[in-house]
Amino acid sequence: MKLMRVGEAGSEKPALLDADGKIRDLSGHVADIGGEAITPAGLAKIAAIDPRSLPELSPGRIGACVAGTGKFICIGLNYSDHAAETGATVPPEPIIFMKATSAIVGPNDDVIIPRGSEKTDWEVELGVVIGKTAKYVTEAEALDYVAGYCVSNDVSERAFQTERSGQWTKGKSCDTFGPIGPWLVTKDEIPQPQNLGMWLTVNGQKMQNGSSKTMVYGVAFLVSYLSQFMSLHPGDVISTGTPPGVGMGLKPPRYLKAGDVVELGIEGLGTQKQTFVADR
């Protein structure tokens, strides 16, 4: 299933995209796409509904594909080819950092370049949405705790991230720096998350063209690994790292400015399109 949220910010309706590309209103059956609705029982309930019985919604703004995210967890330097382009060494264990949930926006919303930014960058990433509370789970059982997958743009301000003292979080958490969606694609539609094509363009120029097969630490490992340190809850999102082609890795580096348009997508998970604008 492709689950989504449609409507103005703060007033989104839960919906699904049917086989004909029509948006169907789920608000008569679930409160939102998140929490109980994306647990195994909740997804089974939605799957049992005949989409043709649901009211059709007019296309409009698409919101973030999951509501009520408690934790937005990111993994750094998780692609061997991306680590190479930045001159970094592949870490012996996953690099974990948090992106503030206040950064989350819809997949096609404007992204605001923060005041003082000179190095705002792009990163297409595979997002993993948790569907069942996970604590101390094994790698073999880890995918049982996944509700599905989505496209994530881990927008980053590199000067904030690496040139000012402290941790990466402040370069990752600016408002609008977390577009996710357009859909939460349930895991039954993505049986092999480690072989998905990924791409990103800036003003129509291809910048990233990679695959999740070059991830150092795969989805199952990451879910298991994170669950050793913290409980993962339904609606939590793990953004799993980016392939090569980020602005920081270019020679010379290239960063985003107001008016730039970024488009990105992952095989089977849909596409995003953002216009970058200056903060007021």
BALOBA-1460 file (C-alpha; in Angstrom, 3 decimals):
// residues 280
<rec num="1" residu="m" x="0.000" y="0.000" z="0.000"/>
<rec num="2" residu="k" x="0.954" y="3.608" z="-0.532"/>
<rec num="3" residu="l" x="-0.274" y="5.640" z="2.436"/>
<rec num="4" residu="m" x="-0.186" y="9.422" z="2.463"/>
<rec num="5" residu="r" x="-1.491" y="12.579" z="4.103"/>
<rec num="6" residu="v" x="-3.192" y="15.250" z="2.029"/>
<rec num="7" residu="g" x="-4.193" y="18.806" z="2.926"/>
<rec num="8" residu="e" x="-2.879" y="22.039" z="4.319"/>
<rec num="9" residu="a" x="-0.247" y="21.860" z="7.039"/>
<rec num="10" residu="g" x="-1.865" y="20.887" z="10.308"/>
<rec num="11" residu="s" x="-5.090" y="19.767" z="8.626"/>
<rec num="12" residu="e" x="-3.944" y="16.762" z="6.586"/>
<rec num="13" residu="k" x="-6.293" y="13.849" z="5.960"/>
<rec num="14" residu="p" x="-5.037" y="10.263" z="5.996"/>
<rec num="15" residu="a" x="-5.283" y="8.721" z="2.550"/>
<rec num="16" residu="l" x="-4.085" y="5.961" z="0.301"/>
<rec num="17" residu="l" x="-3.070" y="5.961" z="-3.334"/>
<rec num="18" residu="d" x="-5.023" y="3.286" z="-5.190"/>
<rec num="19" residu="a" x="-3.872" y="1.182" z="-8.125"/>
<rec num="20" residu="d" x="-5.262" y="3.756" z="-10.572"/>
<rec num="21" residu="g" x="-3.382" y="6.640" z="-8.968"/>
<rec num="22" residu="k" x="-6.481" y="8.046" z="-7.256"/>
<rec num="23" residu="i" x="-6.191" y="9.470" z="-3.750"/>
<rec num="24" residu="r" x="-8.687" y="7.810" z="-1.412"/>
<rec num="25" residu="d" x="-9.806" y="9.305" z="1.910"/>
<rec num="26" residu="l" x="-9.085" y="7.077" z="4.943"/>
<rec num="27" residu="s" x="-10.337" y="9.531" z="7.562"/>
<rec num="28" residu="g" x="-13.472" y="7.457" z="8.156"/>
<rec num="29" residu="h" x="-11.290" y="4.559" z="9.260"/>
<rec num="30" residu="v" x="-8.129" y="5.959" z="10.888"/>
<rec num="31" residu="a" x="-7.325" y="9.223" z="12.638"/>
<rec num="32" residu="d" x="-4.021" y="9.687" z="10.818"/>
<rec num="33" residu="i" x="-1.122" y="7.831" z="9.217"/>
<rec num="34" residu="g" x="0.866" y="7.190" z="12.368"/>
<rec num="35" residu="g" x="0.682" y="5.525" z="15.748"/>
<rec num="36" residu="e" x="-1.777" y="2.627" z="15.911"/>
<rec num="37" residu="a" x="-2.644" y="2.938" z="12.206"/>
<rec num="38" residu="i" x="0.820" y="1.781" z="11.112"/>
<rec num="39" residu="t" x="1.193" y="-1.116" z="13.529"/>
<rec num="40" residu="p" x="0.803" y="-4.582" z="11.993"/>
<rec num="41" residu="a" x="-2.823" y="-4.700" z="13.182"/>
<rec num="42" residu="g" x="-3.525" y="-1.198" z="11.918"/>
<rec num="43" residu="l" x="-2.044" y="-1.876" z="8.491"/>
<rec num="44" residu="a" x="-4.000" y="-5.133" z="8.241"/>
<rec num="45" residu="k" x="-7.197" y="-3.188" z="8.951"/>
<rec num="46" residu="i" x="-6.425" y="-0.704" z="6.177"/>
<rec num="47" residu="a" x="-5.448" y="-3.470" z="3.764"/>
<rec num="48" residu="a" x="-8.838" y="-5.105" z="4.257"/>
<rec num="49" residu="i" x="-10.663" y="-2.001" z="2.969"/>
<rec num="50" residu="d" x="-11.760" y="-1.943" z="-0.669"/>
<rec num="51" residu="p" x="-10.218" y="1.304" z="-1.972"/>
<rec num="52" residu="r" x="-13.199" y="1.747" z="-4.297"/>
<rec num="53" residu="s" x="-15.425" y="2.143" z="-1.229"/>
<rec num="54" residu="l" x="-13.455" y="5.191" z="-0.074"/>
<rec num="55" residu="p" x="-14.250" y="8.773" z="-1.117"/>
<rec num="56" residu="e" x="-11.872" y="10.227" z="-3.659"/>
<rec num="57" residu="l" x="-9.868" y="13.286" z="-2.633"/>
<rec num="58" residu="s" x="-8.840" y="16.036" z="-5.007"/>
<rec num="59" residu="p" x="-5.093" y="16.312" z="-5.518"/>
<rec num="60" residu="g" x="-3.580" y="19.035" z="-3.393"/>
<rec num="61" residu="r" x="-0.744" y="19.593" z="-1.001"/>
<rec num="62" residu="i" x="0.881" y="16.380" z="0.163"/>
<rec num="63" residu="g" x="1.972" y="16.383" z="3.771"/>
<rec num="64" residu="a" x="4.710" y="14.398" z="5.461"/>
<rec num="65" residu="c" x="3.836" y="10.738" z="4.975"/>
<rec num="66" residu="v" x="3.708" y="9.906" z="8.683"/>
<rec num="67" residu="a" x="2.286" y="11.843" z="11.623"/>
<rec num="68" residu="g" x="3.359" y="11.969" z="15.245"/>
<rec num="69" residu="t" x="6.998" y="11.104" z="14.696"/>
<rec num="70" residu="g" x="8.689" y="10.961" z="18.081"/>
<rec num="71" residu="k" x="12.245" y="10.425" z="16.855"/>
<rec num="72" residu="f" x="13.874" y="11.370" z="13.547"/>
<rec num="73" residu="i" x="17.112" y="9.400" z="13.626"/>
<rec num="74" residu="c" x="19.796" y="9.820" z="10.971"/>
<rec num="75" residu="i" x="22.788" y="7.710" z="10.030"/>
<rec num="76" residu="g" x="25.971" y="9.424" z="8.840"/>
<rec num="77" residu="l" x="28.559" y="8.216" z="6.301"/>
<rec num="78" residu="n" x="26.579" y="5.044" z="5.629"/>
<rec num="79" residu="y" x="27.446" y="4.716" z="1.936"/>
<rec num="80" residu="s" x="30.953" y="3.590" z="1.084"/>
<rec num="81" residu="d" x="31.069" y="5.697" z="-2.072"/>
<rec num="82" residu="h" x="29.793" y="8.806" z="-0.245"/>
<rec num="83" residu="a" x="32.390" y="8.386" z="2.497"/>
<rec num="84" residu="a" x="35.060" y="8.198" z="-0.200"/>
<rec num="85" residu="e" x="33.933" y="11.428" z="-1.886"/>
<rec num="86" residu="t" x="34.130" y="13.342" z="1.393"/>
<rec num="87" residu="g" x="37.525" y="11.876" z="2.299"/>
<rec num="88" residu="a" x="36.070" y="10.214" z="5.394"/>
<rec num="89" residu="t" x="36.750" y="6.741" z="6.733"/>
<rec num="90" residu="v" x="33.846" y="4.309" z="6.913"/>
<rec num="91" residu="p" x="33.012" y="4.164" z="10.639"/>
<rec num="92" residu="p" x="33.405" y="0.879" z="12.583"/>
<rec num="93" residu="e" x="29.868" y="1.388" z="13.917"/>
<rec num="94" residu="p" x="27.004" y="3.521" z="12.558"/>
<rec num="95" residu="i" x="27.228" y="7.258" z="13.178"/>
<rec num="96" residu="i" x="23.942" y="8.283" z="14.810"/>
<rec num="97" residu="f" x="22.580" y="11.797" z="15.058"/>
<rec num="98" residu="m" x="19.132" y="13.257" z="15.517"/>
<rec num="99" residu="k" x="17.200" y="15.615" z="13.293"/>
<rec num="100" residu="a" x="14.587" y="17.669" z="15.161"/>
<rec num="101" residu="t" x="11.036" y="16.571" z="14.376"/>
<rec num="102" residu="s" x="10.191" y="20.250" z="13.857"/>
<rec num="103" residu="a" x="12.194" y="19.973" z="10.613"/>
<rec num="104" residu="i" x="9.620" y="17.602" z="9.099"/>
<rec num="105" residu="v" x="7.616" y="18.952" z="6.148"/>
<rec num="106" residu="g" x="5.820" y="17.624" z="3.103"/>
<rec num="107" residu="p" x="7.749" y="16.298" z="0.106"/>
<rec num="108" residu="n" x="6.986" y="19.269" z="-2.135"/>
<rec num="109" residu="d" x="6.955" y="22.070" z="0.434"/>
<rec num="110" residu="d" x="9.406" y="24.947" z="0.110"/>
<rec num="111" residu="v" x="12.656" y="24.495" z="2.016"/>
<rec num="112" residu="i" x="13.848" y="27.561" z="3.899"/>
<rec num="113" residu="i" x="17.543" y="28.408" z="3.771"/>
<rec num="114" residu="p" x="18.255" y="29.619" z="7.319"/>
<rec num="115" residu="r" x="19.674" y="33.008" z="8.161"/>
<rec num="116" residu="g" x="23.459" y="33.040" z="7.969"/>
<rec num="117" residu="s" x="23.609" y="29.929" z="5.819"/>
<rec num="118" residu="e" x="26.239" y="29.702" z="3.119"/>
<rec num="119" residu="k" x="26.452" y="25.926" z="2.745"/>
<rec num="120" residu="t" x="22.960" y="24.422" z="2.525"/>
<rec num="121" residu="d" x="23.260" y="20.974" z="0.912"/>
<rec num="122" residu="w" x="21.094" y="18.111" z="-0.347"/>
<rec num="123" residu="e" x="20.992" y="14.383" z="0.499"/>
<rec num="124" residu="v" x="18.554" y="11.852" z="-0.977"/>
<rec num="125" residu="e" x="18.032" y="9.099" z="1.583"/>
<rec num="126" residu="l" x="15.966" y="5.972" z="2.171"/>
<rec num="127" residu="g" x="13.637" y="6.578" z="5.101"/>
<rec num="128" residu="v" x="12.529" y="3.677" z="7.296"/>
<rec num="129" residu="v" x="9.269" y="4.073" z="9.235"/>
<rec num="130" residu="i" x="8.895" y="1.980" z="12.390"/>
<rec num="131" residu="g" x="5.571" y="0.207" z="12.870"/>
<rec num="132" residu="k" x="6.012" y="-1.732" z="16.100"/>
<rec num="133" residu="t" x="7.884" y="-0.948" z="19.311"/>
<rec num="134" residu="a" x="11.399" y="-2.366" z="19.003"/>
<rec num="135" residu="k" x="13.745" y="-2.932" z="21.926"/>
<rec num="136" residu="y" x="16.743" y="-5.251" z="21.864"/>
<rec num="137" residu="v" x="15.633" y="-6.915" z="18.631"/>
<rec num="138" residu="t" x="17.908" y="-9.141" z="16.582"/>
<rec num="139" residu="e" x="18.944" y="-8.372" z="13.027"/>
<rec num="140" residu="a" x="17.039" y="-11.470" z="11.856"/>
<rec num="141" residu="e" x="13.746" y="-10.168" z="13.242"/>
<rec num="142" residu="a" x="14.342" y="-6.440" z="12.710"/>
<rec num="143" residu="l" x="12.284" y="-6.027" z="9.525"/>
<rec num="144" residu="d" x="9.232" y="-7.325" z="11.429"/>
<rec num="145" residu="y" x="9.288" y="-3.954" z="13.206"/>
<rec num="146" residu="v" x="9.250" y="-1.881" z="10.025"/>
<rec num="147" residu="a" x="5.953" y="-0.458" z="8.720"/>
<rec num="148" residu="g" x="7.409" y="0.728" z="5.427"/>
<rec num="149" residu="y" x="9.729" y="3.063" z="3.575"/>
<rec num="150" residu="c" x="9.749" y="6.589" z="2.184"/>
<rec num="151" residu="v" x="11.907" y="9.139" z="0.406"/>
<rec num="152" residu="s" x="13.777" y="11.476" z="2.754"/>
<rec num="153" residu="n" x="15.801" y="14.572" z="1.898"/>
<rec num="154" residu="d" x="18.286" y="15.055" z="4.731"/>
<rec num="155" residu="v" x="18.846" y="18.752" z="4.003"/>
<rec num="156" residu="s" x="22.023" y="19.923" z="5.746"/>
<rec num="157" residu="e" x="23.795" y="23.196" z="6.480"/>
<rec num="158" residu="r" x="27.433" y="22.129" z="6.332"/>
<rec num="159" residu="a" x="28.962" y="25.126" z="8.112"/>
<rec num="160" residu="f" x="26.503" y="24.714" z="10.992"/>
<rec num="161" residu="q" x="27.158" y="20.957" z="10.940"/>
<rec num="162" residu="t" x="30.956" y="20.745" z="10.786"/>
<rec num="163" residu="e" x="32.582" y="24.152" z="11.165"/>
<rec num="164" residu="r" x="31.058" y="25.247" z="14.440"/>
<rec num="165" residu="s" x="31.796" y="23.484" z="17.697"/>
<rec num="166" residu="g" x="29.432" y="20.809" z="18.909"/>
<rec num="167" residu="q" x="27.548" y="18.020" z="17.211"/>
<rec num="168" residu="w" x="25.953" y="17.654" z="13.778"/>
<rec num="169" residu="t" x="22.376" y="18.143" z="14.964"/>
<rec num="170" residu="k" x="22.244" y="21.917" z="14.565"/>
<rec num="171" residu="g" x="23.257" y="21.629" z="10.897"/>
<rec num="172" residu="k" x="20.496" y="19.108" z="10.283"/>
<rec num="173" residu="s" x="17.530" y="20.416" z="12.244"/>
<rec num="174" residu="c" x="16.665" y="23.781" z="10.713"/>
<rec num="175" residu="d" x="12.975" y="24.299" z="10.009"/>
<rec num="176" residu="t" x="11.880" y="22.494" z="6.790"/>
<rec num="177" residu="f" x="15.130" y="20.465" z="6.591"/>
<rec num="178" residu="g" x="13.229" y="17.146" z="6.749"/>
<rec num="179" residu="p" x="10.919" y="16.553" z="3.752"/>
<rec num="180" residu="i" x="9.531" y="12.994" z="3.876"/>
<rec num="181" residu="g" x="7.127" y="11.312" z="1.470"/>
<rec num="182" residu="p" x="5.159" y="11.487" z="-0.766"/>
<rec num="183" residu="w" x="4.058" y="8.093" z="0.515"/>
<rec num="184" residu="l" x="4.756" y="5.584" z="3.190"/>
<rec num="185" residu="v" x="5.113" y="2.463" z="1.052"/>
<rec num="186" residu="t" x="4.402" y="-0.614" z="3.158"/>
<rec num="187" residu="k" x="7.204" y="-3.127" z="3.378"/>
<rec num="188" residu="d" x="5.320" y="-5.836" z="1.462"/>
<rec num="189" residu="e" x="5.829" y="-3.703" z="-1.670"/>
<rec num="190" residu="i" x="9.568" y="-3.321" z="-1.022"/>
<rec num="191" residu="p" x="10.828" y="-6.848" z="-0.276"/>
<rec num="192" residu="q" x="14.469" y="-5.885" z="-0.921"/>
<rec num="193" residu="p" x="15.282" y="-2.429" z="0.495"/>
<rec num="194" residu="q" x="18.994" y="-2.961" z="-0.199"/>
<rec num="195" residu="n" x="18.716" y="-2.658" z="-3.981"/>
<rec num="196" residu="l" x="16.814" y="0.550" z="-4.708"/>
<rec num="197" residu="g" x="17.930" y="3.127" z="-7.252"/>
<rec num="198" residu="m" x="18.201" y="6.673" z="-5.866"/>
<rec num="199" residu="w" x="18.647" y="10.012" z="-7.638"/>
<rec num="200" residu="l" x="18.614" y="13.753" z="-7.099"/>
<rec num="201" residu="t" x="18.800" y="16.763" z="-9.415"/>
<rec num="202" residu="v" x="19.433" y="20.463" z="-8.804"/>
<rec num="203" residu="n" x="17.826" y="22.757" z="-11.379"/>
<rec num="204" residu="g" x="17.503" y="19.740" z="-13.670"/>
<rec num="205" residu="q" x="21.157" y="18.675" z="-13.392"/>
<rec num="206" residu="k" x="21.717" y="15.144" z="-12.079"/>
<rec num="207" residu="m" x="23.799" y="15.327" z="-8.933"/>
<rec num="208" residu="q" x="23.156" y="12.018" z="-7.188"/>
<rec num="209" residu="n" x="22.655" y="8.682" z="-8.941"/>
<rec num="210" residu="g" x="23.193" y="5.788" z="-6.581"/>
<rec num="211" residu="s" x="21.684" y="2.722" z="-4.999"/>
<rec num="212" residu="s" x="20.892" y="1.503" z="-1.520"/>
<rec num="213" residu="k" x="23.056" y="-1.543" z="-2.322"/>
<rec num="214" residu="t" x="26.154" y="0.499" z="-1.388"/>
<rec num="215" residu="m" x="24.916" y="1.080" z="2.165"/>
<rec num="216" residu="v" x="27.534" y="-0.009" z="4.690"/>
<rec num="217" residu="y" x="24.958" y="-0.898" z="7.333"/>
<rec num="218" residu="g" x="21.660" y="-2.182" z="5.938"/>
<rec num="219" residu="v" x="18.133" y="-1.533" z="7.169"/>
<rec num="220" residu="a" x="17.826" y="-4.687" z="9.276"/>
<rec num="221" residu="f" x="21.170" y="-4.065" z="10.951"/>
<rec num="222" residu="l" x="20.296" y="-0.430" z="11.695"/>
<rec num="223" residu="v" x="16.916" y="-1.229" z="13.261"/>
<rec num="224" residu="s" x="18.526" y="-3.888" z="15.440"/>
<rec num="225" residu="y" x="21.508" y="-1.692" z="16.314"/>
<rec num="226" residu="l" x="19.428" y="1.323" z="17.287"/>
<rec num="227" residu="s" x="17.105" y="-0.826" z="19.377"/>
<rec num="228" residu="q" x="20.033" y="-1.749" z="21.614"/>
<rec num="229" residu="f" x="20.309" y="1.881" z="22.722"/>
<rec num="230" residu="m" x="16.736" y="3.199" z="22.605"/>
<rec num="231" residu="s" x="13.228" y="1.926" z="22.071"/>
<rec num="232" residu="l" x="11.884" y="2.584" z="18.603"/>
<rec num="233" residu="h" x="8.167" y="3.397" z="18.409"/>
<rec num="234" residu="p" x="5.533" y="3.441" z="15.666"/>
<rec num="235" residu="g" x="6.045" y="6.560" z="13.585"/>
<rec num="236" residu="d" x="9.753" y="6.946" z="14.326"/>
<rec num="237" residu="v" x="11.767" y="7.569" z="11.157"/>
<rec num="238" residu="i" x="15.304" y="6.419" z="10.406"/>
<rec num="239" residu="s" x="17.022" y="8.275" z="7.560"/>
<rec num="240" residu="t" x="19.698" y="5.821" z="6.490"/>
<rec num="241" residu="g" x="22.399" y="7.860" z="4.746"/>
<rec num="242" residu="t" x="23.090" y="9.157" z="1.255"/>
<rec num="243" residu="p" x="24.975" y="8.013" z="-1.852"/>
<rec num="244" residu="p" x="27.655" y="10.222" z="-3.459"/>
<rec num="245" residu="g" x="26.967" y="13.483" z="-5.243"/>
<rec num="246" residu="v" x="26.296" y="15.907" z="-2.401"/>
<rec num="247" residu="g" x="27.348" y="19.510" z="-2.829"/>
<rec num="248" residu="m" x="30.033" y="19.262" z="-0.155"/>
<rec num="249" residu="g" x="31.781" y="16.495" z="-2.095"/>
<rec num="250" residu="l" x="32.036" y="18.376" z="-5.403"/>
<rec num="251" residu="k" x="35.222" y="20.082" z="-6.543"/>
<rec num="252" residu="p" x="34.678" y="22.933" z="-6.022"/>
<rec num="253" residu="p" x="31.810" y="22.445" z="-3.544"/>
<rec num="254" residu="r" x="28.378" y="23.659" z="-4.609"/>
<rec num="255" residu="y" x="25.634" y="24.765" z="-2.291"/>
<rec num="256" residu="l" x="21.986" y="25.754" z="-2.649"/>
<rec num="257" residu="k" x="20.719" y="29.299" z="-3.013"/>
<rec num="258" residu="a" x="17.265" y="30.872" z="-3.076"/>
<rec num="259" residu="g" x="15.385" y="29.895" z="-6.215"/>
<rec num="260" residu="d" x="17.111" y="26.536" z="-6.687"/>
<rec num="261" residu="v" x="14.805" y="23.582" z="-7.360"/>
<rec num="262" residu="v" x="15.724" y="20.145" z="-6.050"/>
<rec num="263" residu="e" x="14.008" y="16.974" z="-7.275"/>
<rec num="264" residu="l" x="14.706" y="13.516" z="-5.893"/>
<rec num="265" residu="g" x="13.317" y="10.028" z="-5.841"/>
<rec num="266" residu="i" x="13.837" y="6.402" z="-4.921"/>
<rec num="267" residu="e" x="12.751" y="3.400" z="-6.956"/>
<rec num="268" residu="g" x="9.246" y="2.351" z="-5.886"/>
<rec num="269" residu="l" x="8.901" y="5.141" z="-3.317"/>
<rec num="270" residu="g" x="7.949" y="8.169" z="-5.404"/>
<rec num="271" residu="t" x="9.511" y="11.581" z="-5.918"/>
<rec num="272" residu="q" x="9.875" y="14.942" z="-4.205"/>
<rec num="273" residu="k" x="10.335" y="18.475" z="-5.536"/>
<rec num="274" residu="q" x="11.345" y="21.451" z="-3.407"/>
<rec num="275" residu="t" x="12.045" y="25.088" z="-4.140"/>
<rec num="276" residu="f" x="14.628" y="26.594" z="-1.804"/>
<rec num="277" residu="v" x="13.763" y="30.028" z="-0.459"/>
<rec num="278" residu="a" x="15.493" y="32.552" z="1.786"/>
<rec num="279" residu="d" x="14.357" y="32.933" z="5.380"/>
<rec num="280" residu="r" x="12.612" y="36.217" z="6.055"/>
